[in-house]
Amino acid sequence: MAERMPDCPWTKREDYLRLVEALGADDMRWVGGCVRDAVTGHDSHDIDAATRHLPAAVIDRCGEAGIRTIPTGIDHGTVTAIFEDGNVEITTLRHDVATDGRRATISFSEEWKDDAARRDFTINALYAHPLTLEISDYFGGLDDLAANRVRFIGNPVARIQEDHLRILRYFRFATRFADGWDDEATAACSELAPTLKGLSRERVGWELQNLLALPDPVATVAKMRELGVLQVVLPECGKHEVGKLGELVASERAAGIEPDAMRRIAAMLPAVPPVAETVSARLRFSRSQRDRLTCVARRDTRDVENPQALAYDVGVECAVDRLLIAGENPADLLDWEVPKLPLKGGEIVARGVGKGPEVARILQAVEKRWVEEGFPPRERVETLLDEALAGR
């Protein structure tokens, strides 16, 4: 594995080079995921930098260079430099003073290795000089990338005790970068799985979404269940639901549809709306996410009979989710625009029906037949209305 980060377009951006000049090339490094992704040939969307400068100095130096900053996590040393085409999070070198599994008390450092030692995995503890792109690798992360393995830095139990979310992060990174499981890591994850109960539910929900957005997390989810991890964070997902996730991933792939984390969470839950409500509340999902999970939980074996009628009733997004979970290709819905019934209640009133429930009943009867017939044009709707009025 190369010891120099490959040239990437983002390393040559004029605004990023201004940042390098402001902080001094010898006092900053590109760090973490952006270095790892460059080495493995992946695109990076989040660019992070580490620096010897204290946060106040970072703000001052950036200001003098005309770079706007926001103190996004200044108590922990993080300042965000604002750029039009992508921000950079700049964090002062740190080492942990105390941890409790949820948060850390830190002090600032001037040593790159101190900062590297507090990171989770060896593949995330890579630092690249911003001009020469030479990589500093303190714990064998390059070798691990070359061998397709993910290892904790140091003792896995100790690292998880520092931050319990690292259990879920291990499974996400192993899904992306590993060919198999590290025995020490999985043993530690299994042993400490109950500690996940003490984490913020938002953090757990977000990490689950990150995992499930990956191309194929099925084997990982099965492994998490085998180790007792899944039962802590999503006890509603049993062996049957893990199987449904596998079927959904296969359906997505066959239909050429991109992975979707919320759709996959829906597949991992029983088809029981109150369960979807409970999970949404527990993991602090948004209202729209909750509504989506609840809609999918109402799925029925009859969904596949008339996909467009289903989409008209529940919306295209929910219909696509339900069809994919049922193993049906939703191709007919992907570019389909839900039509509007070309009939208003006022037209029924104009035909001599008094205002009130009777108008709504007739409108619903016409709409039901219109949907069943595949949304015919206005002329047919008028005929359907005539028939509904004649049958009063």
Salt bridges, closest charged atoms under 4 A:
ASP7 OD1 - ARG4 NH2 3.37
ASP15 OD2 - ARG13 NH2 2.61
ASP26 OD1 - HIS129 NE2 3.03
ASP27 OD1 - ARG52 NH1 3.29
ASP27 OD2 - HIS53 NE2 3.83
ASP37 OD1 - ARG36 NH2 3.09
ASP37 OD1 - ARG176 NH2 3.53
ASP96 OD1 - ARG118 NH2 2.80
ASP100 OD2 - ARG103 NH1 3.41
ASP115 OD2 - ARG119 NH2 3.44
ASP120 OD2 - ARG169 NH2 2.71
ASP144 OD1 - ARG149 NE 2.32
ASP144 OD2 - ARG151 NE 2.86
GLU162 OE1 - ARG159 NE 2.88
GLU162 OE1 - ARG166 NH1 2.77
ASP163 OD2 - ARG203 NH2 3.43
GLU207 OE2 - ARG172 NE 2.40
ASP216 OD2 - ARG253 NH2 3.42
GLU226 OE2 - LYS223 NZ 3.38
GLU236 OE2 - ARG282 NH1 2.74
GLU247 OE1 - LYS244 NZ 3.21
GLU252 OE2 - ARG263 NH1 2.82
GLU252 OE1 - ARG264 NH2 2.69
ASP260 OD1 - ARG292 NH2 3.00
ASP291 OD1 - ARG290 NH2 2.98
ASP300 OD1 - ARG302 NE 2.83
ASP303 OD2 - ARG322 NE 2.97
GLU317 OE2 - ARG292 NH1 3.49
ASP321 OD1 - ARG263 NE 2.81
ASP321 OD2 - ARG292 NE 2.75
GLU347 OE1 - ARG378 NH2 2.56
GLU358 OE2 - ARG361 NH2 2.87
GLU358 OE2 - ARG392 NE 3.45
GLU372 OE2 - LYS368 NZ 2.62
GLU373 OE2 - ARG369 NH2 3.70
GLU373 OE1 - ARG380 NE 2.86
GLU382 OE2 - ARG378 NE 2.92
ASP386 OD1 - ARG351 NH2 2.44
GLU387 OE1 - ARG369 NH1 2.53
